[in-house]
Every structure is written in C-alpha cells, then in structure tokens.
Amino acid sequence: MSTDLTRAAVARLLDELGPGTCPDVVGAAVHQACEDLRGSPVGALPELVERLARVRLLPA
C-alpha cells in the first residue's frame, strides 16, 4: 500500500476516533494491517487496511 494511502487511512481513523487518539498508535495499527493483508487484491487494500485497523483500535 502506498504511503499516500497509508497516510489517508491514518488521517481518517484519527478523525473518526477523535481527540486524544495517539497518531503513533493509529499509524502502527495501519502498518500492521498492511503487513497482515499482504497478498490481498491491490484494489481492495485501502478499504481492507482501514477496516482491519479500525477493528483493532476500537474497544471490544
């Protein structure tokens, strides 16, 4: 996933999760989601990465 798409996912998640959310934590979740989804169809990666990171960041 390109750096621009990663930055966009981080920005959207930070906006969604609100103030007090640590950008480094969100960035790490997005990066790990990218790694975990490696091999998925390229066109689906932006949405899949953001969804997986969101699930990992939201409280259970």
CHARMM internal coordinates of N, CA and C (Angstrom, degrees):
IC EDIT
DIST 1 N 1 CA 1.4498
DIST 1 CA 1 C 1.5255
ANGL 1 N 1 CA 1 C 107.50
DIST 1 C 2 N 1.3112
ANGL 1 CA 1 C 2 N 116.35
DIHE 1 N 1 CA 1 C 2 N 137.16
DIST 2 N 2 CA 1.4624
ANGL 1 C 2 N 2 CA 119.35
DIHE 1 CA 1 C 2 N 2 CA -175.55
DIST 2 CA 2 C 1.5269
ANGL 2 N 2 CA 2 C 111.18
DIHE 1 C 2 N 2 CA 2 C -71.93
DIST 2 C 3 N 1.3016
ANGL 2 CA 2 C 3 N 114.56
DIHE 2 N 2 CA 2 C 3 N 159.71
DIST 3 N 3 CA 1.4648
ANGL 2 C 3 N 3 CA 121.32
DIHE 2 CA 2 C 3 N 3 CA 179.95
DIST 3 CA 3 C 1.5279
ANGL 3 N 3 CA 3 C 110.98
DIHE 2 C 3 N 3 CA 3 C -60.55
DIST 3 C 4 N 1.3387
ANGL 3 CA 3 C 4 N 117.42
DIHE 3 N 3 CA 3 C 4 N -38.92
DIST 4 N 4 CA 1.4678
ANGL 3 C 4 N 4 CA 120.58
DIHE 3 CA 3 C 4 N 4 CA 179.71
DIST 4 CA 4 C 1.5214
ANGL 4 N 4 CA 4 C 110.76
DIHE 3 C 4 N 4 CA 4 C -62.71
DIST 4 C 5 N 1.3330
ANGL 4 CA 4 C 5 N 116.76
DIHE 4 N 4 CA 4 C 5 N -42.53
DIST 5 N 5 CA 1.4615
ANGL 4 C 5 N 5 CA 120.01
DIHE 4 CA 4 C 5 N 5 CA 179.73
DIST 5 CA 5 C 1.5184
ANGL 5 N 5 CA 5 C 110.91
DIHE 4 C 5 N 5 CA 5 C -68.71
DIST 5 C 6 N 1.3195
ANGL 5 CA 5 C 6 N 117.04
DIHE 5 N 5 CA 5 C 6 N -36.25
DIST 6 N 6 CA 1.4605
ANGL 5 C 6 N 6 CA 120.92
DIHE 5 CA 5 C 6 N 6 CA 177.51
DIST 6 CA 6 C 1.5223
ANGL 6 N 6 CA 6 C 109.89
DIHE 5 C 6 N 6 CA 6 C -64.75
DIST 6 C 7 N 1.3197
ANGL 6 CA 6 C 7 N 116.65
DIHE 6 N 6 CA 6 C 7 N -46.18
DIST 7 N 7 CA 1.4673
ANGL 6 C 7 N 7 CA 120.62
DIHE 6 CA 6 C 7 N 7 CA 178.16
DIST 7 CA 7 C 1.5180
ANGL 7 N 7 CA 7 C 111.35
DIHE 6 C 7 N 7 CA 7 C -60.50
DIST 7 C 8 N 1.3280
ANGL 7 CA 7 C 8 N 116.12
DIHE 7 N 7 CA 7 C 8 N -40.30
DIST 8 N 8 CA 1.4660
ANGL 7 C 8 N 8 CA 120.06
DIHE 7 CA 7 C 8 N 8 CA 179.86
DIST 8 CA 8 C 1.5252
ANGL 8 N 8 CA 8 C 110.50
DIHE 7 C 8 N 8 CA 8 C -64.63
DIST 8 C 9 N 1.3167
ANGL 8 CA 8 C 9 N 117.67
DIHE 8 N 8 CA 8 C 9 N -41.61
DIST 9 N 9 CA 1.4654
ANGL 8 C 9 N 9 CA 121.39
DIHE 8 CA 8 C 9 N 9 CA 178.66
DIST 9 CA 9 C 1.5266
ANGL 9 N 9 CA 9 C 110.28
DIHE 8 C 9 N 9 CA 9 C -63.48
DIST 9 C 10 N 1.3184
ANGL 9 CA 9 C 10 N 116.70
DIHE 9 N 9 CA 9 C 10 N -43.37
DIST 10 N 10 CA 1.4678
ANGL 9 C 10 N 10 CA 120.70
DIHE 9 CA 9 C 10 N 10 CA 178.73
DIST 10 CA 10 C 1.5266
ANGL 10 N 10 CA 10 C 109.64
DIHE 9 C 10 N 10 CA 10 C -62.61
DIST 10 C 11 N 1.3152
ANGL 10 CA 10 C 11 N 117.47
DIHE 10 N 10 CA 10 C 11 N -44.55
DIST 11 N 11 CA 1.4685
ANGL 10 C 11 N 11 CA 121.04
DIHE 10 CA 10 C 11 N 11 CA -179.05
DIST 11 CA 11 C 1.5284
ANGL 11 N 11 CA 11 C 111.20
DIHE 10 C 11 N 11 CA 11 C -62.35
DIST 11 C 12 N 1.3296
ANGL 11 CA 11 C 12 N 117.12
DIHE 11 N 11 CA 11 C 12 N -43.88
DIST 12 N 12 CA 1.4694
ANGL 11 C 12 N 12 CA 119.77
DIHE 11 CA 11 C 12 N 12 CA 179.69
DIST 12 CA 12 C 1.5174
ANGL 12 N 12 CA 12 C 111.21
DIHE 11 C 12 N 12 CA 12 C -64.76
DIST 12 C 13 N 1.3229
ANGL 12 CA 12 C 13 N 117.32
DIHE 12 N 12 CA 12 C 13 N -41.37
DIST 13 N 13 CA 1.4600
ANGL 12 C 13 N 13 CA 120.41
DIHE 12 CA 12 C 13 N 13 CA -180.00
DIST 13 CA 13 C 1.5253
ANGL 13 N 13 CA 13 C 111.37
DIHE 12 C 13 N 13 CA 13 C -67.68
DIST 13 C 14 N 1.3171
ANGL 13 CA 13 C 14 N 117.33
DIHE 13 N 13 CA 13 C 14 N -40.21
DIST 14 N 14 CA 1.4700
ANGL 13 C 14 N 14 CA 120.04
DIHE 13 CA 13 C 14 N 14 CA 177.35
DIST 14 CA 14 C 1.5241
ANGL 14 N 14 CA 14 C 110.41
DIHE 13 C 14 N 14 CA 14 C -62.15
DIST 14 C 15 N 1.3189
ANGL 14 CA 14 C 15 N 116.69
DIHE 14 N 14 CA 14 C 15 N -41.65
DIST 15 N 15 CA 1.4618
ANGL 14 C 15 N 15 CA 120.63
DIHE 14 CA 14 C 15 N 15 CA 178.37
DIST 15 CA 15 C 1.5283
ANGL 15 N 15 CA 15 C 110.42
DIHE 14 C 15 N 15 CA 15 C -63.87
DIST 15 C 16 N 1.3168
ANGL 15 CA 15 C 16 N 116.04
DIHE 15 N 15 CA 15 C 16 N -42.83
DIST 16 N 16 CA 1.4698
ANGL 15 C 16 N 16 CA 121.12
DIHE 15 CA 15 C 16 N 16 CA -179.17
DIST 16 CA 16 C 1.5275
ANGL 16 N 16 CA 16 C 112.36
DIHE 15 C 16 N 16 CA 16 C -67.47
DIST 16 C 17 N 1.3187
ANGL 16 CA 16 C 17 N 116.59
DIHE 16 N 16 CA 16 C 17 N -42.00
DIST 17 N 17 CA 1.4617
ANGL 16 C 17 N 17 CA 120.75
DIHE 16 CA 16 C 17 N 17 CA -175.01
DIST 17 CA 17 C 1.5260
ANGL 17 N 17 CA 17 C 112.52
DIHE 16 C 17 N 17 CA 17 C -80.10
DIST 17 C 18 N 1.3109
ANGL 17 CA 17 C 18 N 117.25
DIHE 17 N 17 CA 17 C 18 N -18.80
DIST 18 N 18 CA 1.4533
ANGL 17 C 18 N 18 CA 121.39
DIHE 17 CA 17 C 18 N 18 CA 171.67
DIST 18 CA 18 C 1.5059
ANGL 18 N 18 CA 18 C 115.69
DIHE 17 C 18 N 18 CA 18 C 86.77
DIST 18 C 19 N 1.3477
ANGL 18 CA 18 C 19 N 113.88
DIHE 18 N 18 CA 18 C 19 N -179.22
DIST 19 N 19 CA 1.4642
ANGL 18 C 19 N 19 CA 121.05
DIHE 18 CA 18 C 19 N 19 CA -177.75
DIST 19 CA 19 C 1.5311
ANGL 19 N 19 CA 19 C 111.14
DIHE 18 C 19 N 19 CA 19 C -59.46
DIST 19 C 20 N 1.2924
ANGL 19 CA 19 C 20 N 114.38
DIHE 19 N 19 CA 19 C 20 N 149.05
DIST 20 N 20 CA 1.4591
ANGL 19 C 20 N 20 CA 119.55
DIHE 19 CA 19 C 20 N 20 CA 179.23
DIST 20 CA 20 C 1.5142
ANGL 20 N 20 CA 20 C 113.19
DIHE 19 C 20 N 20 CA 20 C 89.11
DIST 20 C 21 N 1.3278
ANGL 20 CA 20 C 21 N 117.06
DIHE 20 N 20 CA 20 C 21 N -7.71
DIST 21 N 21 CA 1.4587
ANGL 20 C 21 N 21 CA 120.54
DIHE 20 CA 20 C 21 N 21 CA 177.79
DIST 21 CA 21 C 1.5169
ANGL 21 N 21 CA 21 C 108.36
DIHE 20 C 21 N 21 CA 21 C -80.36
DIST 21 C 22 N 1.3100
ANGL 21 CA 21 C 22 N 116.41
DIHE 21 N 21 CA 21 C 22 N 129.62
DIST 22 N 22 CA 1.4604
ANGL 21 C 22 N 22 CA 121.94
DIHE 21 CA 21 C 22 N 22 CA -177.29
DIST 22 CA 22 C 1.5300
ANGL 22 N 22 CA 22 C 110.88
DIHE 21 C 22 N 22 CA 22 C -77.52
DIST 22 C 23 N 1.3328
ANGL 22 CA 22 C 23 N 118.05
DIHE 22 N 22 CA 22 C 23 N 118.48
DIST 23 N 23 CA 1.4623
ANGL 22 C 23 N 23 CA 120.49
DIHE 22 CA 22 C 23 N 23 CA 178.70
DIST 23 CA 23 C 1.5310
ANGL 23 N 23 CA 23 C 113.20
DIHE 22 C 23 N 23 CA 23 C -57.65
DIST 23 C 24 N 1.3387
ANGL 23 CA 23 C 24 N 117.15
DIHE 23 N 23 CA 23 C 24 N -34.23
DIST 24 N 24 CA 1.4656
ANGL 23 C 24 N 24 CA 119.60
DIHE 23 CA 23 C 24 N 24 CA -179.95
DIST 24 CA 24 C 1.5252
ANGL 24 N 24 CA 24 C 111.46
DIHE 23 C 24 N 24 CA 24 C -66.55
DIST 24 C 25 N 1.3258
ANGL 24 CA 24 C 25 N 116.76
DIHE 24 N 24 CA 24 C 25 N -37.61
DIST 25 N 25 CA 1.4707
ANGL 24 C 25 N 25 CA 120.96
DIHE 24 CA 24 C 25 N 25 CA 178.87
DIST 25 CA 25 C 1.5256
ANGL 25 N 25 CA 25 C 109.72
DIHE 24 C 25 N 25 CA 25 C -67.25
DIST 25 C 26 N 1.3302
ANGL 25 CA 25 C 26 N 116.56
DIHE 25 N 25 CA 25 C 26 N -43.44
DIST 26 N 26 CA 1.4647
ANGL 25 C 26 N 26 CA 120.53
DIHE 25 CA 25 C 26 N 26 CA 178.90
DIST 26 CA 26 C 1.5307
ANGL 26 N 26 CA 26 C 110.02
DIHE 25 C 26 N 26 CA 26 C -65.04
DIST 26 C 27 N 1.3138
ANGL 26 CA 26 C 27 N 116.58
DIHE 26 N 26 CA 26 C 27 N -43.38
DIST 27 N 27 CA 1.4671
ANGL 26 C 27 N 27 CA 120.17
DIHE 26 CA 26 C 27 N 27 CA 177.93
DIST 27 CA 27 C 1.5145
ANGL 27 N 27 CA 27 C 112.22
DIHE 26 C 27 N 27 CA 27 C -60.27
DIST 27 C 28 N 1.3187
ANGL 27 CA 27 C 28 N 116.72
DIHE 27 N 27 CA 27 C 28 N -40.92
DIST 28 N 28 CA 1.4654
ANGL 27 C 28 N 28 CA 120.59
DIHE 27 CA 27 C 28 N 28 CA 178.57
DIST 28 CA 28 C 1.5239
ANGL 28 N 28 CA 28 C 110.98
DIHE 27 C 28 N 28 CA 28 C -65.75
DIST 28 C 29 N 1.3352
ANGL 28 CA 28 C 29 N 116.91
DIHE 28 N 28 CA 28 C 29 N -39.72
DIST 29 N 29 CA 1.4727
ANGL 28 C 29 N 29 CA 120.37
DIHE 28 CA 28 C 29 N 29 CA 179.15
DIST 29 CA 29 C 1.5248
ANGL 29 N 29 CA 29 C 110.53
DIHE 28 C 29 N 29 CA 29 C -65.45
DIST 29 C 30 N 1.3272
ANGL 29 CA 29 C 30 N 116.79
DIHE 29 N 29 CA 29 C 30 N -40.59
DIST 30 N 30 CA 1.4661
ANGL 29 C 30 N 30 CA 120.61
DIHE 29 CA 29 C 30 N 30 CA 178.25
DIST 30 CA 30 C 1.5229
ANGL 30 N 30 CA 30 C 109.95
DIHE 29 C 30 N 30 CA 30 C -66.16
DIST 30 C 31 N 1.3256
ANGL 30 CA 30 C 31 N 117.10
DIHE 30 N 30 CA 30 C 31 N -43.88
DIST 31 N 31 CA 1.4661
ANGL 30 C 31 N 31 CA 120.70
DIHE 30 CA 30 C 31 N 31 CA 179.19
DIST 31 CA 31 C 1.5352
ANGL 31 N 31 CA 31 C 110.55
DIHE 30 C 31 N 31 CA 31 C -60.84
DIST 31 C 32 N 1.3274
ANGL 31 CA 31 C 32 N 117.49
DIHE 31 N 31 CA 31 C 32 N -45.10
DIST 32 N 32 CA 1.4606
ANGL 31 C 32 N 32 CA 120.51
DIHE 31 CA 31 C 32 N 32 CA -179.58
DIST 32 CA 32 C 1.5279
ANGL 32 N 32 CA 32 C 110.68
DIHE 31 C 32 N 32 CA 32 C -65.38
DIST 32 C 33 N 1.3234
ANGL 32 CA 32 C 33 N 117.16
DIHE 32 N 32 CA 32 C 33 N -38.39
DIST 33 N 33 CA 1.4637
ANGL 32 C 33 N 33 CA 120.38
DIHE 32 CA 32 C 33 N 33 CA 177.20
DIST 33 CA 33 C 1.5304
ANGL 33 N 33 CA 33 C 110.34
DIHE 32 C 33 N 33 CA 33 C -61.83
DIST 33 C 34 N 1.3317
ANGL 33 CA 33 C 34 N 116.61
DIHE 33 N 33 CA 33 C 34 N -40.89
DIST 34 N 34 CA 1.4755
ANGL 33 C 34 N 34 CA 120.59
DIHE 33 CA 33 C 34 N 34 CA 176.96
DIST 34 CA 34 C 1.5202
ANGL 34 N 34 CA 34 C 110.61
DIHE 33 C 34 N 34 CA 34 C -59.53
DIST 34 C 35 N 1.3140
ANGL 34 CA 34 C 35 N 115.70
DIHE 34 N 34 CA 34 C 35 N -45.76
DIST 35 N 35 CA 1.4648
ANGL 34 C 35 N 35 CA 120.46
DIHE 34 CA 34 C 35 N 35 CA -179.91
DIST 35 CA 35 C 1.5297
ANGL 35 N 35 CA 35 C 110.92
DIHE 34 C 35 N 35 CA 35 C -63.24
DIST 35 C 36 N 1.3275
ANGL 35 CA 35 C 36 N 116.33
DIHE 35 N 35 CA 35 C 36 N -44.42
DIST 36 N 36 CA 1.4664
ANGL 35 C 36 N 36 CA 120.65
DIHE 35 CA 35 C 36 N 36 CA -177.38
DIST 36 CA 36 C 1.5211
ANGL 36 N 36 CA 36 C 112.53
DIHE 35 C 36 N 36 CA 36 C -67.93
DIST 36 C 37 N 1.3170
ANGL 36 CA 36 C 37 N 116.61
DIHE 36 N 36 CA 36 C 37 N -27.38
DIST 37 N 37 CA 1.4666
ANGL 36 C 37 N 37 CA 120.49
DIHE 36 CA 36 C 37 N 37 CA -177.58
DIST 37 CA 37 C 1.5235
ANGL 37 N 37 CA 37 C 112.92
DIHE 36 C 37 N 37 CA 37 C -98.22
DIST 37 C 38 N 1.3044
ANGL 37 CA 37 C 38 N 116.69
DIHE 37 N 37 CA 37 C 38 N 7.69
DIST 38 N 38 CA 1.4660
ANGL 37 C 38 N 38 CA 120.46
DIHE 37 CA 37 C 38 N 38 CA 178.19
DIST 38 CA 38 C 1.5292
ANGL 38 N 38 CA 38 C 108.55
DIHE 37 C 38 N 38 CA 38 C -55.71
DIST 38 C 39 N 1.3056
ANGL 38 CA 38 C 39 N 116.00
DIHE 38 N 38 CA 38 C 39 N 132.91
DIST 39 N 39 CA 1.4561
ANGL 38 C 39 N 39 CA 121.07
DIHE 38 CA 38 C 39 N 39 CA -179.21
DIST 39 CA 39 C 1.5256
ANGL 39 N 39 CA 39 C 112.25
DIHE 38 C 39 N 39 CA 39 C 99.74
DIST 39 C 40 N 1.3316
ANGL 39 CA 39 C 40 N 117.05
DIHE 39 N 39 CA 39 C 40 N -9.11
DIST 40 N 40 CA 1.4646
ANGL 39 C 40 N 40 CA 120.76
DIHE 39 CA 39 C 40 N 40 CA 175.90
DIST 40 CA 40 C 1.5266
ANGL 40 N 40 CA 40 C 108.46
DIHE 39 C 40 N 40 CA 40 C -75.58
DIST 40 C 41 N 1.3378
ANGL 40 CA 40 C 41 N 117.23
DIHE 40 N 40 CA 40 C 41 N 161.39
DIST 41 N 41 CA 1.4632
ANGL 40 C 41 N 41 CA 119.22
DIHE 40 CA 40 C 41 N 41 CA 178.70
DIST 41 CA 41 C 1.5305
ANGL 41 N 41 CA 41 C 111.10
DIHE 40 C 41 N 41 CA 41 C -57.11
DIST 41 C 42 N 1.3071
ANGL 41 CA 41 C 42 N 116.15
DIHE 41 N 41 CA 41 C 42 N 131.58
DIST 42 N 42 CA 1.4652
ANGL 41 C 42 N 42 CA 122.62
DIHE 41 CA 41 C 42 N 42 CA -174.49
DIST 42 CA 42 C 1.5261
ANGL 42 N 42 CA 42 C 111.78
DIHE 41 C 42 N 42 CA 42 C -56.65
DIST 42 C 43 N 1.3047
ANGL 42 CA 42 C 43 N 117.64
DIHE 42 N 42 CA 42 C 43 N -41.12
DIST 43 N 43 CA 1.4585
ANGL 42 C 43 N 43 CA 121.11
DIHE 42 CA 42 C 43 N 43 CA -178.48
DIST 43 CA 43 C 1.5137
ANGL 43 N 43 CA 43 C 113.84
DIHE 42 C 43 N 43 CA 43 C -64.81
DIST 43 C 44 N 1.3230
ANGL 43 CA 43 C 44 N 116.26
DIHE 43 N 43 CA 43 C 44 N -24.74
DIST 44 N 44 CA 1.4641
ANGL 43 C 44 N 44 CA 120.80
DIHE 43 CA 43 C 44 N 44 CA -178.06
DIST 44 CA 44 C 1.5287
ANGL 44 N 44 CA 44 C 112.66
DIHE 43 C 44 N 44 CA 44 C -91.87
DIST 44 C 45 N 1.3174
ANGL 44 CA 44 C 45 N 117.59
DIHE 44 N 44 CA 44 C 45 N -13.36
DIST 45 N 45 CA 1.4647
ANGL 44 C 45 N 45 CA 120.75
DIHE 44 CA 44 C 45 N 45 CA -173.85
DIST 45 CA 45 C 1.5240
ANGL 45 N 45 CA 45 C 115.36
DIHE 44 C 45 N 45 CA 45 C -56.86
DIST 45 C 46 N 1.3164
ANGL 45 CA 45 C 46 N 120.55
DIHE 45 N 45 CA 45 C 46 N -46.37
DIST 46 N 46 CA 1.4647
ANGL 45 C 46 N 46 CA 117.88
DIHE 45 CA 45 C 46 N 46 CA -178.12
DIST 46 CA 46 C 1.5304
ANGL 46 N 46 CA 46 C 112.86
DIHE 45 C 46 N 46 CA 46 C -55.36
DIST 46 C 47 N 1.3060
ANGL 46 CA 46 C 47 N 116.74
DIHE 46 N 46 CA 46 C 47 N -46.75
DIST 47 N 47 CA 1.4728
ANGL 46 C 47 N 47 CA 119.65
DIHE 46 CA 46 C 47 N 47 CA -179.61
DIST 47 CA 47 C 1.5217
ANGL 47 N 47 CA 47 C 111.61
DIHE 46 C 47 N 47 CA 47 C -69.76
DIST 47 C 48 N 1.3181
ANGL 47 CA 47 C 48 N 117.11
DIHE 47 N 47 CA 47 C 48 N -43.88
DIST 48 N 48 CA 1.4646
ANGL 47 C 48 N 48 CA 120.25
DIHE 47 CA 47 C 48 N 48 CA -178.73
DIST 48 CA 48 C 1.5203
ANGL 48 N 48 CA 48 C 112.24
DIHE 47 C 48 N 48 CA 48 C -62.72
DIST 48 C 49 N 1.3192
ANGL 48 CA 48 C 49 N 116.00
DIHE 48 N 48 CA 48 C 49 N -43.65
DIST 49 N 49 CA 1.4654
ANGL 48 C 49 N 49 CA 120.80
DIHE 48 CA 48 C 49 N 49 CA -179.86
DIST 49 CA 49 C 1.5253
ANGL 49 N 49 CA 49 C 110.35
DIHE 48 C 49 N 49 CA 49 C -61.92
DIST 49 C 50 N 1.3275
ANGL 49 CA 49 C 50 N 116.48
DIHE 49 N 49 CA 49 C 50 N -46.72
DIST 50 N 50 CA 1.4561
ANGL 49 C 50 N 50 CA 119.54
DIHE 49 CA 49 C 50 N 50 CA -178.91
DIST 50 CA 50 C 1.5302
ANGL 50 N 50 CA 50 C 111.31
DIHE 49 C 50 N 50 CA 50 C -63.79
DIST 50 C 51 N 1.3261
ANGL 50 CA 50 C 51 N 116.79
DIHE 50 N 50 CA 50 C 51 N -41.57
DIST 51 N 51 CA 1.4715
ANGL 50 C 51 N 51 CA 119.84
DIHE 50 CA 50 C 51 N 51 CA 179.27
DIST 51 CA 51 C 1.5289
ANGL 51 N 51 CA 51 C 111.52
DIHE 50 C 51 N 51 CA 51 C -64.23
DIST 51 C 52 N 1.3252
ANGL 51 CA 51 C 52 N 117.06
DIHE 51 N 51 CA 51 C 52 N -45.43
DIST 52 N 52 CA 1.4667
ANGL 51 C 52 N 52 CA 120.41
DIHE 51 CA 51 C 52 N 52 CA -179.14
DIST 52 CA 52 C 1.5243
ANGL 52 N 52 CA 52 C 110.73
DIHE 51 C 52 N 52 CA 52 C -64.30
DIST 52 C 53 N 1.3196
ANGL 52 CA 52 C 53 N 117.32
DIHE 52 N 52 CA 52 C 53 N -43.83
DIST 53 N 53 CA 1.4646
ANGL 52 C 53 N 53 CA 120.52
DIHE 52 CA 52 C 53 N 53 CA 178.34
DIST 53 CA 53 C 1.5248
ANGL 53 N 53 CA 53 C 110.41
DIHE 52 C 53 N 53 CA 53 C -61.90
DIST 53 C 54 N 1.3380
ANGL 53 CA 53 C 54 N 117.25
DIHE 53 N 53 CA 53 C 54 N -41.47
DIST 54 N 54 CA 1.4619
ANGL 53 C 54 N 54 CA 121.26
DIHE 53 CA 53 C 54 N 54 CA 179.93
DIST 54 CA 54 C 1.5293
ANGL 54 N 54 CA 54 C 110.53
DIHE 53 C 54 N 54 CA 54 C -60.54
DIST 54 C 55 N 1.3131
ANGL 54 CA 54 C 55 N 116.93
DIHE 54 N 54 CA 54 C 55 N -46.15
DIST 55 N 55 CA 1.4667
ANGL 54 C 55 N 55 CA 120.97
DIHE 54 CA 54 C 55 N 55 CA -179.96
DIST 55 CA 55 C 1.5306
ANGL 55 N 55 CA 55 C 110.56
DIHE 54 C 55 N 55 CA 55 C -60.13
DIST 55 C 56 N 1.3046
ANGL 55 CA 55 C 56 N 116.48
DIHE 55 N 55 CA 55 C 56 N -39.43
DIST 56 N 56 CA 1.4731
ANGL 55 C 56 N 56 CA 120.53
DIHE 55 CA 55 C 56 N 56 CA -178.99
DIST 56 CA 56 C 1.5328
ANGL 56 N 56 CA 56 C 112.54
DIHE 55 C 56 N 56 CA 56 C -72.95
DIST 56 C 57 N 1.3233
ANGL 56 CA 56 C 57 N 116.33
DIHE 56 N 56 CA 56 C 57 N -26.58
DIST 57 N 57 CA 1.4675
ANGL 56 C 57 N 57 CA 119.83
DIHE 56 CA 56 C 57 N 57 CA -176.77
DIST 57 CA 57 C 1.5270
ANGL 57 N 57 CA 57 C 113.23
DIHE 56 C 57 N 57 CA 57 C -88.91
DIST 57 C 58 N 1.3217
ANGL 57 CA 57 C 58 N 117.35
DIHE 57 N 57 CA 57 C 58 N -28.54
DIST 58 N 58 CA 1.4578
ANGL 57 C 58 N 58 CA 119.33
DIHE 57 CA 57 C 58 N 58 CA -177.98
DIST 58 CA 58 C 1.5147
ANGL 58 N 58 CA 58 C 110.55
DIHE 57 C 58 N 58 CA 58 C -77.19
DIST 58 C 59 N 1.3236
ANGL 58 CA 58 C 59 N 116.51
DIHE 58 N 58 CA 58 C 59 N 144.26
DIST 59 N 59 CA 1.4728
ANGL 58 C 59 N 59 CA 119.35
DIHE 58 CA 58 C 59 N 59 CA 178.48
DIST 59 CA 59 C 1.5266
ANGL 59 N 59 CA 59 C 110.61
DIHE 58 C 59 N 59 CA 59 C -62.84
DIST 59 C 60 N 1.3071
ANGL 59 CA 59 C 60 N 115.74
DIHE 59 N 59 CA 59 C 60 N 148.23
DIST 60 N 60 CA 1.4801
ANGL 59 C 60 N 60 CA 120.79
DIHE 59 CA 59 C 60 N 60 CA -177.79
DIST 60 CA 60 C 1.5015
ANGL 60 N 60 CA 60 C 111.89
DIHE 59 C 60 N 60 CA 60 C -66.74
END
COOR INIT
IC SEED 1 N 1 CA 1 C
IC BUILD
